[in-house]
Every structure is written in C-alpha cells, then in structure tokens.
Amino acid sequence: MPSDRPSSHLFPTSVRSGELPRLCFLSYRQIRGFAMPVVAEYTGRAEIEVVDGTFGDALAIARDRLERGLVDAFVSAGSNASILRAGLQAPVATIQLSGFDLLQALIKARRMSSRVGVVMYGQTIPELDEVKDLLNIEVVQHAYQTPDDARQRFEQLRREGFEVIVGSSLVVELAEQAGLHGLLAYSLGSVRKGFEDALELARVARLEAGRYEQLNGVLHNLQEAVLAVNRDNRVIAVNPPMQQLLGAPHARLIGQSLETIEPELSLQATLDSGQVERAVVQRFSQRDWVVNRTPIREHGEIVGAALTLYDARTIQEADTSLRIQQGRRQSVARHRFANLIGQSPAFVRAVQTARRFARTDLTVLIAGESGVGKELFAQSIHNESVRAGRPFVAVNCAAFPEALLESELFGYEEGAFTGSRRGGKRGLFEAAHTGTLFLDEIGDMPLQLQTRLLRVLQEREITRLGATAAIPVDVRVIAATHQPLNDMIAEHRFRQDLFYRLNTLRLPLPPLRERREDIAPLAKAQVERCLQRLGARLDPVRALAPLLPRLRAYGWPGNIRELENLGERIAVFLMQFDRIEDVRYDELWHDLPELFADADTEAADTAGLSAARVAAALQAHGGNRQAAARHLGVSRSTLWRWMREHDADGPAP
C-alpha cells in the first residue's frame, strides 16, 4: 500500500513537465537482486535508481537524494520502509508481505526441510499456525525491530537446529552467512505492486511540487515575512524575509516542524480549529508584528496554513503617511451655506456677502478672530462657485516650518534636498488645480514665501523646488487670517503688495459676542449632536433653557470653536440624568467654570428669567425654592431676590 496521503508530505524537487517520474529503490542486496526483473519492466515508465541500503544508513542515503532533488518517491520493504516513512517527509511506497507470498515461501521451504523458521520485521502472523498444519510442517516464527534483534532471533533458530529460514532480506543474508538456506518471503507480484504505488505517489508528488513552486514564487516577491505549513505543521514554503527573520536558509527550514523551529509562531491552533486569525499584535524577535494566521483549504478540507508577519513599524509609518496625504488633499469641501447656523444681522450680512463673492472667481481674504468659522465659509464659497465638485485643498500656514511649507505649497523635484522623495512630489497648488486652495492663517506665512506666493498669484504658475520649468495652475485662492495685517504691514512683517493681491474681496466675519441671537441655536445644535452620539435622550432645548442666560452673557473669546467645546462638556454632564427634572444644575460649575467665573454673570442671568418661568419652576417643585433654583440654574438667594424685585409670589418653601 502507498504511504500516507501525498498531500501531507513535502516535495522540494523541481521537475519539468514531460520528464519521467524518478524513483529510488532502496533495499538490501537480497531483495534488490530478486526485484531486478521487475525493475526492468518499468524501463520507459520511470527513471529508477537502485541503491543498496542497510538498516543503519538507509535514512542518510534517502535524505541525500532528497536534498539533491533526485527523487520523486521511494520504494522499499520491511525495516527500511518503516525507517524511511518515519524519518522522511517524502512519499514512500512499501513492498508489502502478503499471506499468499508467505504461503508460497513455505511451500518452497517444505521441499528442503520439515522444520522451517520464520523471522519477519514488525510482528508475527497468527494465521501461520493454521497454515503449518495444512502443510504438515513445523514452523516457528519470530519478529524483530532492530538488526541486533533480528540476529538474536536468527541465532535462536539456528541453535534449535533449523536449517531453512524464511524472512526478510536481512534474515536471508544472515542465513547465507551461516551456511543455511534462506528464502525471501516476498513475491515478484508484491514488488510490482510496490512500484505501481510508487508511480502514483510520484505523480501526485509532482502535482504538489508544482503547486509549491508556484506558492514559493509568489511568496518570494512579497515584502512581508510569510511561510506556509502542511497539515502536519511542517514548513512547505518560506520567503526570504521570513528566512532572514528565522535565521536559517530555505533548505534548512523546508520540511521542519514549525513547532521545533519557532514555537511562538506555531500554526497548530489554526490547523486544529480552521479559524482565521487576523491583525493580532505579537511580540517576536524583540519587535512588534501584526500577525495573520489563515488555514489553507482544498475541497473544504484543511490541508495547511499560512503565517504572515507585518512589521508594526512599517504599518505605523504607512498609516502616518496615509493620514498626512489625506490631510494634504482634503479634496472635498463638506460645508455649505445652508448648513451654517445663525440669524443675527451680522451673521446674515456675512453670508449674503460670501454668497455674492462665490459667484466670482476672484481672490477672497476672510478676516476674523480665531474660531469664528473661517474655513466653513471658505468651503461654502467653494461649493457655491463654478469650481464646486473640483478639489478643495486647505493648508494651515502656521502649522509648518518655513522649509517644509515651501515644499508643501510648491512641490519639489527628485534630489532637490536631502530626504526628498524619489520621483519628486507635487505641491498643494498643483493638487488644487482647477479648484480652490484655502490658505489659512496667511498672516503667519514667512516673508520669503510671501514673495513666492505673490508671484504665483500674479503669474498663475508655480516652479517646484529644484526645478527650472514653470507649471501653469488654475487655482482660486481664498486666504484667511486673525492677524491685524495693516499693523503687520507697518511693521514690515507682511508684504503690502501681497495684501492688496489677497484683499481683492474682503469678508469680515463677526465674533460670537456680536451675534448673541445665534448662541442659543448654535448651542442647541451642538448639544443635540453630542447627546445623540452619547446615547442620551434628553431634550436639548429644555436641558439648555436654564443655562441660556449664562451662555448669552459669556464673552466667548474662543468664539464658535469654544462654544462647541463647552457644548461637549454640557452634553457629557447631562448624560448622567434620565429626566430634565433630575438635572442638578448647581453642580455644573465644576464642568463649566468659565460660565460661573464672574459674579455679575448671575445678576445678568436674573434679567433673563421670566415671571412665568419662575412660577412654573416653583409649581413643578411644590413650592420648594431650593429645588426650583437648582432647576433654573441659579442660587436660592438669586431666586429670592428676583421674586422680591418683581413681586413674584409663590408657595412658601
């Protein structure tokens, strides 16, 4: 019978289509001479190497043939076959001893003697006791496991007077050396069956070898460290990065158990469970890796597994690079005028002006304090212009060092400076071609770059660092600043000619303190978004009502950006309550010290309270002034003072 299924073995040989299968017939001298007629029959069907190998050196001979790529399958019998099967990850066809073979051998032996000894490798045959009675012959049988064991069994039979011995090649050789009759137990039919099995194993081996060559070819071109094992967890493919990581060449890794090579990387659990394991962080060889373990299936059956190691540093660098590139491009403007919140006269006037500017293709300078929403207006202008749908690229001029900002804006050629990318890189002006480039914090741009920017605005072309040829660009520029540019011009910190080039259309945006009518809707929108994100179901309008006087009275130095931050804090505070009635507003000063910092603020709050609201609060809390004050977001003394000033009577506390 053939050995284990071929797919569980390794086939490192490389063969060309059309070549004859290569078999190695490894045997003792006696069975080799006996089998030569069969070997001759297979001329033209296989290339057969006949090698004499004894119990001790059979494995070394076989491994040599495998390492040199000279064999597809082995043929052997008895102890040699067992040794090869146990010690090799290669196909081994075994010449099996059948009962009919042994019966024929005993019939021959009876012609020589009525007493026959049988010594076979492995185990004795119980059915032999029945056969000896039919043949009217005395038969004593022994089994051996090692050559020394075989010699002891043979010597025992010789001492007992047996002159005819039936057995394996080793036993026949011992009999001949002792001057006794030795009969080989195998038949030519069994030998022929062994060669047929070997041809089938060789055929499958070549199919497997072709697959493994393809697999190794693919893995060889991967930068990640990759290996594959068969279902016995023995390495069948490994690429150069993995070889380097494991510190061993391809030849030493192929065929070895991954458990033995490196237990930390074992795929045994994957082979057992069939589960895919992805993106697992693992520490190995003093480095962090992102590990994938994947089963390999054929016709639904697990036949192996693959291991891939991604260097965590490379992934982090790629992630950083990707984020930088995405930040650079920002090619989509999300905000539109319809999404901007506000109905105050100052805000409505700014929106009307911006809409009018959007219908032109002129340069716009947006002026305003930090946090008033300059980029939101820039995106809205872009989305309402003829350039809508084209790139919108934003860059903060205050966020980059001078040298880096120059390369970001204008790009560079390969070799322009140390560390420059191979092939060069296009700048943000080129990235914004046919669209809009938003230059935020233009007042922080270095003077040298102001000169280059002025030339771009005049000539509508850029020159990369390290290049001589100019590249035409079709870009609308929207600039923004919170700096007093007129003062900076007087101090020679900003070019006057650049200011006039940028200030073609000027859009001043009002600070939040000048549009207090918009504070309530802005706060409501922000708190509502935050509550939804946090999974809270409180009504933002009712929840914010007690805080509106403080919100309106606050100076908002950080403008809308600060309001968004405070809205986040308010939402996080409110999320702990299930009902509006349970909100303890007197505790909010811990989270919002800005709103409670000025004692005058509380006085301003009382002006915003209405008699109806106070009466409603008192009624809702059964006349309890402390509970009503907490609900309204004021102190008990403030509520009492307001009631006294407005003669707002209520139930007694």
C-alpha positions as CSV (number, residue, x, y, z in Angstrom):
1,M,0.0,0.0,0.0
2,P,1.2,3.6,-0.5
3,S,2.3,5.6,2.4
4,D,0.2,8.4,4.0
5,R,-1.7,10.6,1.6
6,P,0.8,12.6,-0.5
7,S,-0.6,15.9,0.4
8,S,0.7,15.5,3.9
9,H,4.3,15.3,2.6
10,L,6.9,17.7,1.2
11,F,8.1,17.7,-2.4
12,P,11.1,20.1,-2.7
13,T,12.2,18.8,-6.0
14,S,11.8,20.9,-9.2
15,V,10.7,18.9,-12.3
16,R,9.8,19.8,-15.8
17,S,6.6,18.7,-17.5
18,G,7.2,15.6,-19.6
19,E,10.1,14.2,-17.5
20,L,9.8,10.6,-16.3
21,P,9.0,10.1,-12.6
22,R,12.1,9.5,-10.6
23,L,12.0,6.5,-8.2
24,C,14.7,5.4,-5.7
25,F,14.6,1.6,-4.9
26,L,16.4,1.4,-1.6
27,S,16.8,-2.1,-0.3
28,Y,19.1,-4.9,1.0
29,R,21.2,-6.8,-1.6
30,Q,19.0,-9.9,-1.5
31,I,15.7,-8.2,-2.3
32,R,17.4,-5.9,-4.8
33,G,18.7,-9.0,-6.8
34,F,15.3,-10.6,-6.5
35,A,13.4,-7.5,-7.8
36,M,15.6,-6.7,-10.8
37,P,13.3,-8.3,-13.3
38,V,10.5,-6.0,-12.1
39,V,12.8,-3.0,-12.3
40,A,13.5,-3.9,-16.0
41,E,9.7,-4.0,-16.7
42,Y,9.5,-0.3,-15.7
43,T,12.1,0.9,-18.2
44,G,10.4,3.7,-20.2
45,R,7.8,4.4,-17.4
46,A,10.2,5.7,-14.8
47,E,13.8,6.6,-14.0
48,I,14.7,4.1,-11.3
49,E,17.8,4.4,-9.1
50,V,18.6,1.1,-7.3
51,V,20.6,1.7,-4.1
52,D,21.7,-0.9,-1.5
53,G,20.9,0.5,1.9
54,T,21.2,-1.2,5.2
55,F,19.2,-0.6,8.4
56,G,21.7,2.0,9.6
57,D,22.4,4.1,6.5
58,A,19.1,3.9,4.6
59,L,17.8,7.2,6.1
60,A,21.0,9.1,5.3
61,I,21.1,7.9,1.7
62,A,17.4,8.9,1.3
63,R,18.0,12.4,2.7
64,D,20.9,12.9,0.4
65,R,18.8,12.1,-2.6
66,L,16.1,14.4,-1.4
67,E,18.4,17.4,-0.8
68,R,19.9,17.0,-4.2
69,G,16.5,16.9,-5.8
70,L,17.0,13.5,-7.4
71,V,13.8,11.6,-6.4
72,D,10.1,11.9,-6.5
73,A,9.2,8.8,-4.5
74,F,11.0,5.9,-2.7
75,V,10.3,2.2,-2.9
76,S,11.4,-0.1,-0.1
77,A,10.4,-3.0,2.1
78,G,10.4,-4.2,5.7
79,S,12.6,-2.3,8.2
80,N,14.0,0.1,5.5
81,A,10.5,1.1,4.5
82,S,9.5,1.8,8.1
83,I,12.6,3.8,8.7
84,L,12.0,5.9,5.6
85,R,8.4,6.5,6.4
86,A,9.2,7.6,10.0
87,G,12.2,9.8,9.1
88,L,11.3,11.5,5.9
89,Q,8.6,13.9,4.8
90,A,8.5,12.4,1.4
91,P,6.4,9.7,-0.4
92,V,7.5,6.1,0.4
93,A,5.9,3.1,-1.3
94,T,6.2,-0.1,0.8
95,I,6.6,-3.6,-0.7
96,Q,4.1,-5.4,1.4
97,L,4.3,-9.0,2.5
98,S,1.1,-10.8,1.7
99,G,-0.2,-14.0,3.2
100,F,0.0,-15.6,-0.3
101,D,3.7,-14.6,-0.5
102,L,4.4,-16.3,2.8
103,L,2.5,-19.4,1.8
104,Q,4.5,-19.7,-1.4
105,A,7.7,-19.3,0.5
106,L,6.7,-22.0,3.0
107,I,5.9,-24.4,0.2
108,K,9.4,-23.9,-1.2
109,A,10.9,-24.4,2.2
110,R,9.0,-27.7,2.8
111,R,10.8,-29.2,-0.1
112,M,14.1,-28.5,1.8
113,S,13.1,-29.4,5.3
114,S,10.1,-30.3,7.5
115,R,11.2,-27.7,10.1
116,V,11.2,-24.0,8.9
117,G,12.0,-20.9,10.9
118,V,10.3,-17.6,10.0
119,V,11.8,-14.2,11.1
120,M,10.0,-11.1,9.8
121,Y,10.2,-7.4,10.6
122,G,7.4,-5.9,12.7
123,Q,5.2,-8.6,14.2
124,T,4.4,-12.3,13.9
125,I,1.5,-13.7,11.9
126,P,-1.1,-15.6,14.0
127,E,-2.7,-17.2,10.9
128,L,0.6,-19.0,10.3
129,D,-0.2,-21.6,12.9
130,E,-3.2,-22.8,10.9
131,V,-1.2,-23.0,7.6
132,K,1.6,-25.1,9.1
133,D,-0.9,-27.9,10.0
134,L,-2.2,-27.9,6.4
135,L,1.3,-28.1,5.0
136,N,2.3,-30.7,7.6
137,I,5.4,-28.7,8.5
138,E,6.9,-27.4,11.8
139,V,7.0,-23.7,11.7
140,V,8.5,-21.4,14.4
141,Q,8.2,-17.7,13.8
142,H,9.8,-14.6,15.4
143,A,9.5,-10.9,14.8
144,Y,12.3,-8.2,15.1
145,Q,12.5,-4.5,15.4
146,T,16.3,-3.8,15.1
147,P,19.2,-5.6,13.3
148,D,20.5,-6.8,16.7
149,D,17.1,-8.2,17.5
150,A,17.0,-10.0,14.1
151,R,20.4,-11.6,14.7
152,Q,19.3,-12.8,18.2
153,R,16.1,-14.4,16.7
154,F,18.1,-16.0,13.9
155,E,20.7,-17.4,16.3
156,Q,18.0,-18.9,18.5
157,L,16.5,-20.7,15.5
158,R,20.0,-21.9,14.4
159,R,20.7,-23.3,17.8
160,E,17.4,-25.1,17.8
161,G,18.5,-26.9,14.6
162,F,16.5,-25.0,11.9
163,E,18.3,-25.2,8.6
164,V,15.8,-23.4,6.5
165,I,14.9,-19.8,7.3
166,V,12.2,-17.7,5.6
167,G,12.3,-14.0,6.1
168,S,13.3,-10.5,5.1
169,S,16.4,-9.5,3.2
170,L,18.4,-9.1,6.4
171,V,17.4,-12.5,7.7
172,V,18.2,-14.2,4.4
173,E,21.6,-12.6,4.4
174,L,22.3,-13.9,8.0
175,A,21.2,-17.4,6.9
176,E,23.5,-17.4,3.9
177,Q,26.4,-16.2,6.0
178,A,25.8,-19.1,8.4
179,G,25.6,-21.7,5.6
180,L,21.9,-22.2,6.0
181,H,19.1,-22.0,3.4
182,G,17.5,-18.5,3.3
183,L,14.3,-17.9,1.4
184,L,13.0,-14.4,0.7
185,A,9.4,-14.1,1.8
186,Y,8.4,-11.6,-0.9
187,S,7.0,-12.3,-4.4
188,L,7.5,-10.5,-7.6
189,G,3.8,-9.6,-7.6
190,S,4.4,-7.7,-4.3
191,V,7.4,-6.0,-5.7
192,R,5.4,-5.0,-8.8
193,K,2.6,-3.6,-6.6
194,G,5.2,-1.5,-4.7
195,F,6.4,0.0,-7.9
196,E,2.9,0.8,-9.1
197,D,2.2,2.6,-5.8
198,A,5.5,4.5,-6.1
199,L,4.5,5.7,-9.6
200,E,1.2,7.0,-8.3
201,L,2.9,8.7,-5.3
202,A,5.4,10.3,-7.7
203,R,2.6,11.6,-10.0
204,V,0.9,13.2,-7.0
205,A,4.2,14.4,-5.7
206,R,4.9,16.3,-9.0
207,L,1.5,17.9,-8.8
208,E,2.2,19.0,-5.3
209,A,5.7,20.1,-6.2
210,G,4.3,22.3,-9.0
211,R,1.9,23.9,-6.5
212,Y,4.6,24.6,-4.0
213,E,6.9,26.1,-6.7
214,Q,4.1,28.5,-7.6
215,L,3.5,29.2,-3.9
216,N,7.2,29.9,-3.3
217,G,7.3,32.0,-6.4
218,V,4.5,34.2,-5.1
219,L,5.9,34.4,-1.6
220,H,9.4,35.3,-2.9
221,N,8.0,38.6,-4.2
222,L,6.3,39.6,-1.0
223,Q,7.9,42.1,1.3
224,E,6.1,40.7,4.3
225,A,7.6,37.7,6.2
226,V,5.5,34.7,5.0
227,L,5.6,30.9,5.4
228,A,3.2,28.1,4.9
229,V,2.9,24.7,6.5
230,N,1.2,21.4,5.6
231,R,-1.4,19.8,7.8
232,D,1.4,18.3,9.9
233,N,2.6,21.8,10.7
234,R,5.8,21.3,8.7
235,V,7.1,24.1,6.6
236,I,6.3,23.8,2.9
237,A,7.1,27.3,1.7
238,V,9.0,30.3,3.1
239,N,10.1,33.6,1.6
240,P,13.4,35.5,2.0
241,P,12.1,38.0,4.7
242,M,10.9,35.1,6.8
243,Q,14.2,33.2,6.3
244,Q,16.1,36.2,7.5
245,L,13.8,36.6,10.5
246,L,14.2,32.9,11.5
247,G,18.0,33.0,10.8
248,A,18.0,29.9,8.6
249,P,18.2,29.2,4.8
250,H,15.4,27.8,2.7
251,A,16.9,24.3,2.7
252,R,17.1,24.0,6.5
253,L,13.5,25.2,7.0
254,I,11.7,23.2,4.4
255,G,10.3,20.0,5.9
256,Q,10.9,21.1,9.5
257,S,8.2,21.3,12.1
258,L,7.3,24.9,12.8
259,E,6.8,23.9,16.5
260,T,10.5,23.0,16.5
261,I,11.8,26.0,14.5
262,E,9.9,28.6,16.5
263,P,7.0,27.6,18.9
264,E,5.9,31.3,19.2
265,L,4.9,31.3,15.5
266,S,3.1,27.9,15.6
267,L,0.1,27.3,13.3
268,Q,-1.1,24.2,15.1
269,A,-4.1,26.0,16.6
270,T,-5.1,27.3,13.1
271,L,-4.8,23.7,11.7
272,D,-6.9,22.4,14.5
273,S,-9.6,25.0,14.5
274,G,-9.7,26.2,10.9
275,Q,-10.3,29.7,12.2
276,V,-8.8,32.8,10.5
277,E,-6.8,35.0,12.9
278,R,-6.2,38.5,11.6
279,A,-4.4,41.6,12.8
280,V,-3.1,40.1,16.0
281,V,-0.3,42.1,17.6
282,Q,2.6,39.8,18.7
283,R,6.0,40.5,20.1
284,F,8.7,38.4,18.4
285,S,12.4,38.8,18.0
286,Q,12.3,42.0,20.0
287,R,9.9,43.6,17.6
288,D,6.2,44.1,17.3
289,W,4.4,42.4,14.5
290,V,0.9,42.4,13.1
291,V,0.2,38.7,12.5
292,N,-2.3,36.9,10.2
293,R,-2.9,33.1,10.5
294,T,-5.0,31.6,7.8
295,P,-6.0,28.0,7.1
296,I,-5.4,26.6,3.6
297,R,-8.3,24.5,2.3
298,E,-8.7,22.1,-0.6
299,H,-12.3,20.9,-1.4
300,G,-13.3,22.1,2.0
301,E,-10.6,20.2,3.9
302,I,-7.8,21.9,5.8
303,V,-4.5,20.9,4.1
304,G,-2.2,23.5,5.7
305,A,-2.0,27.0,7.0
306,A,-0.2,30.3,6.2
307,L,1.5,32.8,8.5
308,T,2.1,36.4,7.6
309,L,4.1,38.9,9.7
310,Y,3.7,42.6,9.0
311,D,6.3,44.8,10.6
312,A,4.3,47.1,13.0
313,R,6.7,49.9,12.4
314,T,6.1,49.8,8.7
315,I,2.3,49.8,9.2
316,Q,2.6,52.7,11.6
317,E,4.7,54.6,9.1
318,A,2.2,53.8,6.3
319,D,-0.7,54.9,8.5
320,T,1.1,58.2,9.3
321,S,1.9,58.7,5.6
322,L,-1.7,58.0,4.6
323,R,-3.1,60.3,7.2
324,I,-0.7,63.1,6.0
325,Q,-1.7,62.5,2.4
326,Q,-5.4,62.6,3.3
327,G,-4.8,65.7,5.3
328,R,-2.9,67.3,2.4
329,R,-5.5,66.6,-0.1
330,Q,-8.7,67.4,1.7
331,S,-10.2,67.4,-1.7
332,V,-13.8,67.5,-0.6
333,A,-15.4,70.6,0.9
334,R,-18.2,69.4,3.2
335,H,-19.8,72.6,4.4
336,R,-22.4,74.7,2.6
337,F,-24.2,77.9,3.4
338,A,-27.4,76.0,4.0
339,N,-25.7,74.2,6.9
340,L,-24.4,77.3,8.6
341,I,-26.5,78.2,11.7
342,G,-27.4,81.8,12.5
343,Q,-30.0,84.5,12.1
344,S,-28.3,87.6,13.7
345,P,-28.0,90.6,11.4
346,A,-24.2,90.5,11.5
347,F,-24.2,86.8,10.5
348,V,-26.8,87.2,7.8
349,R,-24.9,90.1,6.3
350,A,-21.7,87.9,6.2
351,V,-23.5,85.1,4.5
352,Q,-25.0,87.4,1.9
353,T,-21.6,88.9,1.2
354,A,-20.0,85.5,0.9
355,R,-22.7,84.2,-1.5
356,R,-22.1,87.2,-3.7
357,F,-18.3,86.5,-3.6
358,A,-18.9,82.9,-4.5
359,R,-20.4,83.9,-7.9
360,T,-17.0,85.4,-8.9
361,D,-13.6,83.7,-9.3
362,L,-11.7,86.5,-7.5
363,T,-9.3,86.0,-4.5
364,V,-11.0,86.4,-1.2
365,L,-9.5,87.4,2.2
366,I,-11.5,86.2,5.2
367,A,-10.8,88.1,8.3
368,G,-11.9,87.3,11.8
369,E,-10.9,86.1,15.2
370,S,-9.8,82.5,15.9
371,G,-12.8,80.2,16.0
372,V,-15.3,82.2,14.1
373,G,-15.6,79.6,11.3
374,K,-13.4,81.0,8.5
375,E,-12.8,77.6,6.9
376,L,-16.5,76.8,7.0
377,F,-17.2,80.0,5.0
378,A,-14.3,79.1,2.6
379,Q,-15.8,75.7,1.9
380,S,-19.2,77.2,1.4
381,I,-17.9,79.7,-1.1
382,H,-16.2,76.9,-3.0
383,N,-19.3,74.8,-3.0
384,E,-21.4,77.6,-4.4
385,S,-18.9,78.6,-7.0
386,V,-18.3,77.3,-10.5
387,R,-15.5,75.3,-9.1
388,A,-17.8,73.2,-6.9
389,G,-17.0,69.5,-7.4
390,R,-13.4,70.3,-8.1
391,P,-10.6,69.9,-5.5
392,F,-10.7,72.0,-2.3
393,V,-7.3,71.9,-0.7
394,A,-6.6,73.5,2.7
395,V,-3.3,74.3,4.4
396,N,-2.6,76.0,7.7
397,C,0.3,78.3,7.0
398,A,1.1,78.5,10.8
399,A,1.4,74.7,11.1
400,F,4.6,74.1,9.1
401,P,8.2,75.2,9.4
402,E,9.2,77.6,6.6
403,A,11.3,75.0,4.6
404,L,8.5,72.4,4.8
405,L,5.7,74.8,4.0
406,E,7.6,75.8,0.8
407,S,7.9,72.2,-0.4
408,E,4.2,71.6,0.6
409,L,2.9,74.5,-1.4
410,F,5.1,74.3,-4.5
411,G,6.4,70.7,-4.5
412,Y,9.9,69.5,-5.4
413,E,11.9,67.6,-7.9
414,E,13.8,64.4,-7.1
415,G,17.1,65.2,-5.3
416,A,16.0,68.8,-4.5
417,F,17.1,68.3,-0.9
418,T,18.3,65.6,1.4
419,G,15.4,63.2,2.2
420,S,13.4,64.2,-0.8
421,R,11.1,61.5,-2.2
422,R,12.3,59.6,-5.3
423,G,10.5,61.0,-8.3
424,G,9.7,64.2,-6.5
425,K,6.3,65.4,-5.3
426,R,3.7,67.7,-6.5
427,G,2.7,70.6,-4.2
428,L,-0.7,71.8,-2.9
429,F,-1.0,74.4,-5.7
430,E,-0.8,71.5,-8.2
431,A,-3.2,69.4,-6.1
432,A,-5.7,72.2,-6.1
433,H,-5.5,72.7,-9.9
434,T,-9.0,73.7,-11.3
435,G,-10.3,74.0,-7.7
436,T,-9.7,76.2,-4.7
437,L,-6.7,76.5,-2.4
438,F,-7.5,77.7,1.1
439,L,-4.5,79.4,2.8
440,D,-5.5,79.6,6.5
441,E,-3.5,81.8,8.9
442,I,-1.9,83.6,5.9
443,G,-0.6,86.3,8.3
444,D,1.8,83.7,9.8
445,M,3.5,83.0,6.4
446,P,7.2,83.8,6.3
447,L,8.2,86.8,4.3
448,Q,10.3,84.8,1.8
449,L,7.3,82.6,1.0
450,Q,5.1,85.7,0.7
451,T,7.2,86.7,-2.2
452,R,6.8,83.4,-3.9
453,L,3.1,83.4,-3.3
454,L,2.7,86.9,-4.7
455,R,4.4,85.7,-7.9
456,V,2.1,82.7,-8.2
457,L,-0.9,84.9,-7.8
458,Q,0.4,87.3,-10.4
459,E,1.6,84.7,-13.0
460,R,-0.7,81.8,-12.2
461,E,2.2,79.3,-12.4
462,I,4.5,77.6,-9.9
463,T,8.0,76.3,-10.0
464,R,8.9,73.2,-7.9
465,L,11.9,73.3,-5.7
466,G,14.9,72.1,-7.6
467,A,13.2,72.7,-11.0
468,T,13.6,75.3,-13.7
469,A,10.4,74.8,-15.7
470,A,7.2,76.6,-14.6
471,I,3.9,74.7,-14.3
472,P,0.7,76.6,-15.1
473,V,-2.0,76.3,-12.4
474,D,-5.7,77.2,-12.5
475,V,-6.5,77.9,-8.8
476,R,-8.8,80.2,-6.9
477,V,-7.2,81.3,-3.7
478,I,-9.1,82.0,-0.5
479,A,-7.0,83.3,2.3
480,A,-7.9,83.8,6.0
481,T,-6.3,85.4,9.0
482,H,-6.9,86.6,12.5
483,Q,-3.9,88.8,12.4
484,P,-4.1,92.6,12.0
485,L,-2.5,92.7,8.6
486,N,-2.4,96.5,8.4
487,D,-0.3,96.7,11.6
488,M,1.9,93.9,10.3
489,I,2.5,95.8,7.0
490,A,3.5,98.9,9.0
491,E,5.9,96.7,11.0
492,H,7.3,95.2,7.7
493,R,6.1,91.7,8.7
494,F,3.7,91.4,5.8
495,R,4.1,92.4,2.2
496,Q,1.8,95.3,1.3
497,D,1.7,94.2,-2.4
498,L,0.6,90.7,-1.3
499,F,-2.0,92.2,0.9
500,Y,-3.5,94.1,-2.0
501,R,-3.4,91.0,-4.1
502,L,-5.2,88.9,-1.4
503,N,-7.6,91.7,-0.4
504,T,-9.4,91.8,-3.7
505,L,-12.6,90.7,-1.9
506,R,-12.7,91.1,1.8
507,L,-15.0,89.1,4.0
508,P,-15.0,90.1,7.7
509,L,-16.7,87.5,10.0
510,P,-18.3,88.7,13.2
511,P,-17.2,87.3,16.6
512,L,-19.8,85.3,18.5
513,R,-20.3,88.1,21.1
514,E,-21.6,90.3,18.3
515,R,-24.2,87.7,17.3
516,R,-25.7,86.7,20.6
517,E,-29.0,85.9,18.9
518,D,-27.2,82.9,17.4
519,I,-25.8,81.5,20.6
520,A,-29.0,79.5,21.6
521,P,-29.4,77.7,18.2
522,L,-25.7,77.0,17.9
523,A,-25.6,75.6,21.5
524,K,-28.7,73.6,20.9
525,A,-27.4,72.1,17.7
526,Q,-24.0,71.2,19.3
527,V,-25.5,69.7,22.5
528,E,-28.1,67.8,20.4
529,R,-25.3,66.2,18.3
530,C,-23.3,65.3,21.4
531,L,-26.3,63.8,23.3
532,Q,-27.2,61.7,20.3
533,R,-23.6,60.5,20.0
534,L,-23.5,59.6,23.7
535,G,-26.8,57.8,23.5
536,A,-28.7,60.2,25.8
537,R,-32.3,61.1,25.1
538,L,-32.8,64.3,26.9
539,D,-34.5,67.2,25.1
540,P,-31.6,69.6,24.3
541,V,-33.9,72.7,24.2
542,R,-35.4,72.0,27.7
543,A,-32.0,70.9,29.1
544,L,-30.3,74.1,27.9
545,A,-33.0,76.5,28.9
546,P,-31.7,77.2,32.5
547,L,-28.2,77.8,31.0
548,L,-29.1,80.2,28.2
549,P,-28.8,83.4,30.3
550,R,-25.2,82.4,31.2
551,L,-24.4,81.4,27.6
552,R,-25.7,84.7,26.2
553,A,-23.8,86.7,28.9
554,Y,-20.5,85.0,28.4
555,G,-17.8,86.8,26.3
556,W,-16.8,83.8,24.1
557,P,-13.2,84.7,23.5
558,G,-12.8,81.4,21.6
559,N,-16.0,82.1,19.5
560,I,-17.8,79.2,17.9
561,R,-14.9,76.8,18.5
562,E,-15.2,77.5,22.2
563,L,-18.9,77.1,22.1
564,E,-18.5,73.7,20.5
565,N,-16.1,72.6,23.3
566,L,-18.5,73.8,26.0
567,G,-21.4,72.1,24.3
568,E,-19.4,68.8,24.5
569,R,-18.9,69.3,28.3
570,I,-22.6,70.2,28.8
571,A,-23.7,67.1,27.0
572,V,-21.3,64.9,29.0
573,F,-22.7,66.4,32.2
574,L,-26.3,65.9,31.1
575,M,-25.9,62.3,30.0
576,Q,-25.9,61.1,33.6
577,F,-29.6,62.1,34.1
578,D,-32.6,60.3,32.7
579,R,-35.1,63.2,33.2
580,I,-34.8,67.0,33.0
581,E,-36.3,67.3,36.4
582,D,-33.3,65.4,37.9
583,V,-30.6,67.6,36.4
584,R,-28.6,69.3,39.2
585,Y,-27.5,72.5,37.5
586,D,-25.9,73.8,40.7
587,E,-23.1,71.2,40.1
588,L,-22.4,72.3,36.6
589,W,-19.9,75.0,37.7
590,H,-17.3,72.2,38.2
591,D,-17.5,71.4,34.5
592,L,-18.0,74.9,33.1
593,P,-16.0,77.3,35.4
594,E,-15.9,79.8,32.5
595,L,-19.7,80.5,32.7
596,F,-19.6,80.8,36.5
597,A,-16.4,82.8,36.9
598,D,-18.0,86.2,37.1
599,A,-20.4,87.1,39.9
600,D,-22.0,89.7,37.6
601,T,-23.0,86.9,35.3
602,E,-25.5,85.6,37.8
603,A,-27.1,89.0,38.1
604,A,-27.3,89.1,34.3
605,D,-28.9,85.8,34.4
606,T,-31.8,87.0,36.5
607,A,-32.7,89.6,33.9
608,G,-33.4,86.7,31.5
609,L,-35.7,84.9,33.8
610,S,-39.4,85.5,33.3
611,A,-42.1,85.5,36.0
612,A,-43.9,82.7,34.1
613,R,-40.8,80.5,34.2
614,V,-40.2,81.1,37.9
615,A,-43.8,80.4,38.7
616,A,-43.7,77.3,36.6
617,A,-40.5,76.1,38.3
618,L,-42.0,76.7,41.8
619,Q,-45.1,74.9,40.9
620,A,-43.3,71.9,39.4
621,H,-41.3,71.5,42.6
622,G,-44.2,72.0,45.0
623,G,-43.0,75.5,46.1
624,N,-39.6,74.2,47.1
625,R,-37.4,77.3,46.3
626,Q,-34.1,75.4,46.5
627,A,-35.3,72.8,44.0
628,A,-36.7,75.5,41.7
629,A,-33.5,77.5,41.8
630,R,-31.5,74.3,41.0
631,H,-33.8,73.6,38.1
632,L,-33.4,77.2,36.8
633,G,-29.6,77.1,37.2
634,V,-29.4,79.9,39.8
635,S,-28.7,80.1,43.5
636,R,-31.5,80.2,46.1
637,S,-30.7,83.7,47.1
638,T,-30.8,84.9,43.5
639,L,-34.2,83.4,43.0
640,W,-35.4,85.0,46.2
641,R,-34.0,88.4,45.2
642,W,-35.6,88.2,41.8
643,M,-39.0,87.2,43.3
644,R,-38.8,90.2,45.7
645,E,-37.9,92.7,42.9
646,H,-40.7,91.5,40.6
647,D,-43.2,90.8,43.3
648,A,-43.4,87.2,42.0
649,D,-45.1,85.4,44.8
650,G,-45.0,81.6,45.1
651,P,-45.8,79.0,47.5
652,A,-43.9,79.0,50.7
653,P,-40.7,77.0,50.8
